[in-house]
Amino acid sequence: MTHHSPRRSHTAVWVLVTILLAVAVGGTLAVPIYARSTPALGSFPFFYWYQLLLVPVVAILAGIAYLLTRSPDREAASRADASGGPR
């Protein structure tokens, strides 16, 4: 019986995932960028609306990173399981 190791994704995909997640974390940790009150959006200072805007942006970036790291083999297997196909 031979054992095949799972195929690794291309290095470029992992570099892109790293950049996406670094942007998400860096935007949150770079406090001097958003530690100010102007420009205000309505009655919200910049500090608050930047953080509120960052929540969906980080979610989108993390979702893209997740989709990039999914293995095509696992995706095909999950579709077969959902349709009741053979394992």
VEXBA-509741 format. One record per residue (C-alpha): residue number from 1; z, x, y; residue in one letter. Coordinates in steps of 0.05 Angstrom, whole numbers. Example, Ala and Ser with C-alpha at 12.3 -4.5 7.8 and 13.67 -1.06 7.14 Angstrom:
<nodes>
+-----+--------+--------+--------+----+
!   i !     up !   east !  north ! aa !
+-----+--------+--------+--------+----+
!   1 !    156 !    246 !    -90 !  A !
!   2 !    143 !    273 !    -21 !  S !
+-----+--------+--------+--------+----+
</nodes>
This chain:
<nodes>
+-----+--------+--------+--------+----+
!   i !     up !   east !  north ! aa !
+-----+--------+--------+--------+----+
!   1 !      0 !      0 !      0 !  M !
!   2 !    -19 !     28 !     67 !  T !
!   3 !     20 !     17 !    129 !  H !
!   4 !    -19 !     11 !    194 !  H !
!   5 !     18 !     23 !    258 !  S !
!   6 !      5 !    -28 !    313 !  P !
!   7 !    -50 !     -8 !    361 !  R !
!   8 !    -25 !     17 !    427 !  R !
!   9 !    -54 !    -12 !    491 !  S !
!  10 !    -94 !     33 !    534 !  H !
!  11 !    -57 !     80 !    581 !  T !
!  12 !    -91 !     49 !    641 !  A !
!  13 !    -59 !    -19 !    625 !  V !
!  14 !     10 !     12 !    622 !  W !
!  15 !     -2 !     49 !    688 !  V !
!  16 !    -22 !    -17 !    720 !  L !
!  17 !     40 !    -52 !    692 !  V !
!  18 !     84 !      4 !    719 !  T !
!  19 !     52 !     -1 !    788 !  I !
!  20 !     61 !    -77 !    789 !  L !
!  21 !    134 !    -73 !    769 !  L !
!  22 !    147 !    -15 !    817 !  A !
!  23 !    119 !    -56 !    874 !  V !
!  24 !    163 !   -115 !    855 !  A !
!  25 !    226 !    -73 !    850 !  V !
!  26 !    209 !    -29 !    910 !  G !
!  27 !    197 !    -89 !    955 !  G !
!  28 !    267 !   -113 !    937 !  T !
!  29 !    302 !    -47 !    943 !  L !
!  30 !    270 !    -24 !   1008 !  A !
!  31 !    323 !    -57 !   1051 !  V !
!  32 !    305 !    -21 !   1117 !  P !
!  33 !    238 !    -57 !   1115 !  I !
!  34 !    269 !   -126 !   1119 !  Y !
!  35 !    338 !   -114 !   1150 !  A !
!  36 !    321 !   -145 !   1217 !  R !
!  37 !    321 !   -213 !   1249 !  S !
!  38 !    252 !   -214 !   1281 !  T !
!  39 !    201 !   -243 !   1270 !  P !
!  40 !    234 !   -309 !   1258 !  A !
!  41 !    200 !   -365 !   1220 !  L !
!  42 !    228 !   -428 !   1250 !  G !
!  43 !    303 !   -418 !   1251 !  S !
!  44 !    301 !   -368 !   1193 !  F !
!  45 !    307 !   -294 !   1210 !  P !
!  46 !    259 !   -246 !   1177 !  F !
!  47 !    314 !   -222 !   1130 !  F !
!  48 !    319 !   -290 !   1096 !  Y !
!  49 !    247 !   -312 !   1093 !  W !
!  50 !    225 !   -244 !   1067 !  Y !
!  51 !    273 !   -251 !   1008 !  Q !
!  52 !    252 !   -323 !    996 !  L !
!  53 !    179 !   -303 !    997 !  L !
!  54 !    193 !   -245 !    950 !  L !
!  55 !    220 !   -289 !    894 !  V !
!  56 !    153 !   -321 !    876 !  P !
!  57 !    116 !   -256 !    889 !  V !
!  58 !    160 !   -218 !    840 !  V !
!  59 !    152 !   -274 !    790 !  A !
!  60 !     77 !   -271 !    795 !  I !
!  61 !     76 !   -195 !    789 !  L !
!  62 !    122 !   -197 !    728 !  A !
!  63 !     80 !   -252 !    696 !  G !
!  64 !     17 !   -211 !    705 !  I !
!  65 !     52 !   -150 !    676 !  A !
!  66 !     74 !   -192 !    616 !  Y !
!  67 !      4 !   -218 !    604 !  L !
!  68 !    -25 !   -148 !    607 !  L !
!  69 !     24 !   -123 !    554 !  T !
!  70 !     12 !   -179 !    505 !  R !
!  71 !    -22 !   -154 !    442 !  S !
!  72 !    -86 !   -191 !    423 !  P !
!  73 !    -62 !   -191 !    350 !  D !
!  74 !      3 !   -226 !    369 !  R !
!  75 !    -35 !   -276 !    412 !  E !
!  76 !    -82 !   -293 !    355 !  A !
!  77 !    -23 !   -300 !    307 !  A !
!  78 !     14 !   -346 !    355 !  S !
!  79 !    -48 !   -390 !    362 !  R !
!  80 !    -55 !   -393 !    286 !  A !
!  81 !     19 !   -413 !    280 !  D !
!  82 !     11 !   -467 !    333 !  A !
!  83 !    -50 !   -497 !    299 !  S !
!  84 !    -17 !   -496 !    231 !  G !
!  85 !    -66 !   -444 !    204 !  G !
!  86 !    -52 !   -394 !    149 !  P !
!  87 !     -6 !   -335 !    163 !  R !
+-----+--------+--------+--------+----+
</nodes>
